Amino acid sequence: MSANPQVHNLELRAMEQRNELHQSVTELRQKVSDVREKFDIKKNIERHKLAAALVAVALIVLSGTLVGRSFDR
């Protein structure tokens, strides 16, 4: 009979640990989802269209300049 309270206590601790583990996994999934949304390229380009366009133009001008200089030599 003395083993029953011990078994019951162990079962309660296991249940608490399972609940904590499930909560930790849920929090981790939410954080991963948040990071994926934050670094989603399509959404960021949509939010910052002007900046994306300016970067694209700057890269085109730079590459054109470098190609043009290579023909001068």
C-alpha positions as a LaTeX table, in Angstrom:
\begin{tabular}{lrrr}
\hline
Residue & $x$ (\AA) & $y$ (\AA) & $z$ (\AA) \\
\hline
Met1 & 0.00 & 0.00 & 0.00 \\
Ser2 & 2.89 & 2.37 & 0.58 \\
Ala3 & 3.84 & 2.16 & $-3.13$ \\
Asn4 & 0.52 & 3.58 & $-4.35$ \\
Pro5 & 1.08 & 7.15 & $-3.13$ \\
Gln6 & 4.57 & 7.06 & $-4.63$ \\
Val7 & 3.26 & 5.78 & $-7.94$ \\
His8 & 0.53 & 8.42 & $-7.88$ \\
Asn9 & 3.10 & 11.17 & $-7.21$ \\
Leu10 & 5.29 & 9.89 & $-10.04$ \\
Glu11 & 2.31 & 9.86 & $-12.39$ \\
Leu12 & 1.47 & 13.44 & $-11.43$ \\
Arg13 & 5.05 & 14.56 & $-12.02$ \\
Ala14 & 5.09 & 12.80 & $-15.39$ \\
Met15 & 1.84 & 14.52 & $-16.35$ \\
Glu16 & 3.24 & 17.92 & $-15.33$ \\
Gln17 & 6.42 & 17.29 & $-17.31$ \\
Arg18 & 4.40 & 16.25 & $-20.37$ \\
Asn19 & 2.33 & 19.42 & $-20.11$ \\
Glu20 & 5.48 & 21.55 & $-19.80$ \\
Leu21 & 7.00 & 19.77 & $-22.78$ \\
His22 & 3.88 & 20.32 & $-24.88$ \\
Gln23 & 3.85 & 24.00 & $-23.90$ \\
Ser24 & 7.53 & 24.35 & $-24.82$ \\
Val25 & 6.93 & 22.72 & $-28.20$ \\
Thr26 & 3.97 & 25.00 & $-28.85$ \\
Glu27 & 6.05 & 28.08 & $-28.00$ \\
Leu28 & 8.89 & 26.86 & $-30.23$ \\
Arg29 & 6.51 & 26.29 & $-33.15$ \\
Gln30 & 5.12 & 29.80 & $-32.72$ \\
Lys31 & 8.60 & 31.31 & $-32.65$ \\
Val32 & 9.62 & 29.39 & $-35.79$ \\
Ser33 & 6.44 & 30.57 & $-37.50$ \\
Asp34 & 7.18 & 34.18 & $-36.49$ \\
Val35 & 10.75 & 33.97 & $-37.83$ \\
Arg36 & 9.59 & 32.43 & $-41.11$ \\
Glu37 & 7.08 & 35.24 & $-41.54$ \\
Lys38 & 9.66 & 37.88 & $-40.67$ \\
Phe39 & 12.16 & 36.60 & $-43.25$ \\
Asp40 & 9.65 & 35.76 & $-46.01$ \\
Ile41 & 11.19 & 37.34 & $-49.10$ \\
Lys42 & 7.96 & 37.78 & $-51.03$ \\
Lys43 & 6.21 & 39.54 & $-48.16$ \\
Asn44 & 9.21 & 41.77 & $-47.48$ \\
Ile45 & 9.42 & 42.79 & $-51.13$ \\
Glu46 & 5.71 & 43.57 & $-51.12$ \\
Arg47 & 6.11 & 45.72 & $-48.02$ \\
His48 & 9.20 & 47.51 & $-49.33$ \\
Lys49 & 8.61 & 47.78 & $-53.06$ \\
Leu50 & 10.44 & 51.08 & $-53.49$ \\
Ala51 & 13.53 & 49.93 & $-51.62$ \\
Ala52 & 13.60 & 46.65 & $-53.56$ \\
Ala53 & 13.30 & 48.52 & $-56.84$ \\
Leu54 & 16.11 & 50.90 & $-55.88$ \\
Val55 & 18.39 & 48.01 & $-54.93$ \\
Ala56 & 17.63 & 46.26 & $-58.23$ \\
Val57 & 18.37 & 49.43 & $-60.21$ \\
Ala58 & 21.62 & 49.98 & $-58.30$ \\
Leu59 & 22.74 & 46.42 & $-59.05$ \\
Ile60 & 21.89 & 46.80 & $-62.73$ \\
Val61 & 23.79 & 50.09 & $-62.99$ \\
Leu62 & 26.79 & 48.65 & $-61.14$ \\
Ser63 & 26.93 & 45.53 & $-63.28$ \\
Gly64 & 26.50 & 47.61 & $-66.45$ \\
Thr65 & 29.33 & 49.88 & $-65.37$ \\
Leu66 & 31.62 & 46.93 & $-64.66$ \\
Val67 & 30.84 & 45.31 & $-68.02$ \\
Gly68 & 31.36 & 48.62 & $-69.80$ \\
Arg69 & 34.74 & 49.14 & $-68.14$ \\
Ser70 & 35.84 & 45.66 & $-69.13$ \\
Phe71 & 35.38 & 46.61 & $-72.82$ \\
Asp72 & 37.44 & 49.80 & $-72.42$ \\
Arg73 & 40.59 & 47.85 & $-71.60$ \\
\hline
\end{tabular}
